[in-house]
Amino acid sequence: MSVFNNSEVQLFLLIGIPGLEHVHIWIAIPICLMYLVAIMGNGTILFIIKTELSLHEPMYYFLAMLALSDLGLSFSSLPTMLGIVLFNAMAISPNACFAQEFFIHGFTVMESSVLLVMSLDRFLAIHNPLRYSSLLTSNRVAKMGLILAIRSILLVLPFPFTLRRLKYCHKNLLSHSYCLHQDTMKLACSDNKINVIYGFFVALCTMLDLAIIVLSYMLILKTVLSIASLAERLRALNTCVSHICAVLVFYIPIITLAAMHRFAKHKSPLTVILIADIFLLLPPLMNPIVYCVKTRQIREVLGKLLSIQVCKR
């Protein structure tokens, strides 16, 4: 028998929100609205950046990459989350589960990578504004986007293959409403040491992204404090607010969830599931809202589009 076909468990079981199964149909309403707003919001960001020539700049290209990552996260988790709350569809085949965790982890690494290059973009714009345009040309930004995509794929590509090598004998109940590598490997009855080590390596890569983001902002703060004018300081910092919000919304749930899995001995299953759902639902929902509210250029283009639609009516 092939090492890739030795699973004895035929189906994994996902879970919804413990203790609230009887109101899943009502919980589906806000979840559907959150997905709808996230998909429409990120789609609108992409449309505005594509059609408005004045937004064809590095900062907005990186924002488009962030929107693509958010759309990927939304579409990766949407089938199982909505299947559970709308149709009580808890079962998922191992292959479908491995595919889902590949896409979820892949777009998570991609979003982390994009947030990293966005912090470097803000540092260059504030520290060396005169050379900013010559350093970050459209061609270089496109190459950076390609490198980030390749990095994300290569980092998570081993996940489904290492999971398929494991044996799943009796346990088949997962801890979330979607598949994650660290959750699935715990069900194995064979040695999962390789999965543990490699999963830890990928997590370290994500935390390294966060460390470089923090370092970038320390350098940004040092540069801002050297500016004589208070108004110019505030103006420089204001260009970073949207990105800081995106970083917090993305990393706080990840760090909280990792800390609870690692250190909390008597953690509430409900709390873990809610934080895990927030990790996938909140960034795609909040990022387009924050950038539309805080970015004047996007607000203006969006206002023009809305006024045109109103005039047509």
Order of alpha helices (4+ residues) and beta strands (2+ residues): beta-alpha-alpha-beta-alpha-alpha-alpha-alpha-alpha-alpha-alpha-alpha-alpha-alpha
